[in-house]
Amino acid sequence: MALYEHVFLARQDLAQAQVDALAEAATKIVEEGNGKVVKTETWGLRGLAYRIAKNRKAHYVLLQIDAPAGVVAELERQTAINEDVIRYMTIRVDELEAGPSAMMRRGERDGRRGDRDGRGDRGDRGDRGGDRGERRDRDAA
């Protein structure tokens, strides 16, 4: 059997329980076709780069699948007709990633960076604001 990664984006107005139900439905389709879902990751509600069907955000879900090609075709068919799914993508991979995916590791990495709110370099002009005003007055004179 081949290895696949299937990611789908669910509408932003769905509850987390409904998103989990979509993932369970996909798992059921794979298992009925003698395949196996190795891992399921919910990446949460994330912003989209551009609007898709009036949605600015979407729930992201990753399924790592070990199944024959026919099962994946059926999974894609069922996903395409589901109104709650706004986008999906399935890719064949040589091996499944062990441990958390890159998206899950990204959250851990961001957490280690610490609190950056107190840096003062964004939105807080400090002494620089006065210098610019003085320069403008001096240049105008």
DRENVEXZA-443897 format. One record per residue (C-alpha): residue number from 1; x, y, z negated. Coordinates in steps of 0.2 Angstrom, whole numbers, plus 5000, padded with zeros to 4 digits. Each point is the difference from the previous one (the first is absolute). Example, Ala and Ser with C-alpha at 12.3 -4.5 7.8 and 13.67 -1.06 7.14 Angstrom:
<1,<5062,4978,4961>>
<2,<5006,5017,5003>>
end
This chain:
<1,<5000,5000,5000>>
<2,<5005,5018,5003>>
<3,<5003,5014,4987>>
<4,<4990,5016,5002>>
<5,<4998,5017,4991>>
<6,<4982,5007,5001>>
<7,<4997,5017,4994>>
<8,<4983,5008,5000>>
<9,<4993,5018,4995>>
<10,<4983,5000,4992>>
<11,<4989,5016,4999>>
<12,<5004,5012,4987>>
<13,<4982,5000,4992>>
<14,<5001,4982,4995>>
<15,<5002,4994,4982>>
<16,<5016,4990,4996>>
<17,<4988,4985,4997>>
<18,<4994,5001,5018>>
<19,<5018,5001,5006>>
<20,<5004,4985,4990>>
<21,<4985,4991,5008>>
<22,<5006,5004,5017>>
<23,<5017,4992,4996>>
<24,<4991,4985,4993>>
<25,<4990,4999,5016>>
<26,<5016,5000,5010>>
<27,<5008,4987,4989>>
<28,<4985,4989,5002>>
<29,<5001,5001,5019>>
<30,<5018,4995,5000>>
<31,<4997,4986,4988>>
<32,<4986,4993,5010>>
<33,<5011,4999,5015>>
<34,<5013,4989,4990>>
<35,<5011,5015,4997>>
<36,<5007,5008,4984>>
<37,<5001,5017,4993>>
<38,<5017,5001,4992>>
<39,<4998,5017,4992>>
<40,<4987,5014,4999>>
<41,<5005,5018,4995>>
<42,<4989,5014,4998>>
<43,<5009,5017,5003>>
<44,<4986,5010,4994>>
<45,<4991,5016,5007>>
<46,<5013,5010,5010>>
<47,<4999,5015,5012>>
<48,<5000,4997,5018>>
<49,<5011,5010,5012>>
<50,<4985,5005,5010>>
<51,<4981,4998,4999>>
<52,<4993,4983,5005>>
<53,<4981,4999,5002>>
<54,<4998,5015,4988>>
<55,<5011,4992,4987>>
<56,<5015,5010,4993>>
<57,<5005,4985,4988>>
<58,<4999,4981,5001>>
<59,<5002,4985,4989>>
<60,<5015,4990,5006>>
<61,<5001,4981,4998>>
<62,<5014,4989,5006>>
<63,<4998,4981,5002>>
<64,<5014,4988,5003>>
<65,<4994,4985,5010>>
<66,<5007,4983,5005>>
<67,<4987,4994,5013>>
<68,<4998,4995,5018>>
<69,<4997,5013,5013>>
<70,<4982,4995,5003>>
<71,<4996,5004,4981>>
<72,<5009,5017,5002>>
<73,<4989,5004,5016>>
<74,<4984,4996,4990>>
<75,<5006,5011,4986>>
<76,<5003,5014,5012>>
<77,<4983,4998,5008>>
<78,<4991,5000,4983>>
<79,<5010,5015,4995>>
<80,<4996,5010,5016>>
<81,<4982,4998,4998>>
<82,<5000,5005,4981>>
<83,<4993,5018,4998>>
<84,<5010,5002,4984>>
<85,<5017,4998,5008>>
<86,<5006,5015,5010>>
<87,<5017,4993,5006>>
<88,<5009,4983,5000>>
<89,<5017,4993,5006>>
<90,<5006,4983,5000>>
<91,<5019,4996,5004>>
<92,<5009,4984,5001>>
<93,<5015,4999,4989>>
<94,<5015,4988,4999>>
<95,<4999,4998,4981>>
<96,<4989,5007,4987>>
<97,<5007,5013,4988>>
<98,<5003,4993,4983>>
<99,<4995,5012,4985>>
<100,<4991,5016,5002>>
<101,<4999,5008,5017>>
<102,<5008,5016,5005>>
<103,<4985,5010,4996>>
<104,<4999,4993,4982>>
<105,<5019,5003,4998>>
<106,<4997,5018,5006>>
<107,<4989,5003,4985>>
<108,<5013,4993,4988>>
<109,<5013,5011,5008>>
<110,<4990,5016,4998>>
<111,<4996,4996,4982>>
<112,<5019,4999,4996>>
<113,<5003,5017,5007>>
<114,<4993,5008,4985>>
<115,<4990,5016,4998>>
<116,<5004,5013,5012>>
<117,<4987,5013,4995>>
<118,<5013,5010,4989>>
<119,<5013,5003,5014>>
<120,<4994,5017,5004>>
<121,<5005,5000,5018>>
<122,<4982,4998,5007>>
<123,<4987,5013,4998>>
<124,<5010,5009,4986>>
<125,<5009,5014,5008>>
<126,<5009,5005,4984>>
<127,<5012,5015,5003>>
<128,<5001,4998,5019>>
<129,<4983,5008,5003>>
<130,<5006,5017,4993>>
<131,<5015,5000,5011>>
<132,<4991,4998,5015>>
<133,<4988,5014,4997>>
<134,<5015,5011,4995>>
<135,<5009,4996,5016>>
<136,<4984,5004,5011>>
<137,<4999,5017,4991>>
<138,<5019,5003,5003>>
<139,<4999,4995,5018>>
<140,<4985,5011,5004>>
<141,<5008,5015,4993>>
end
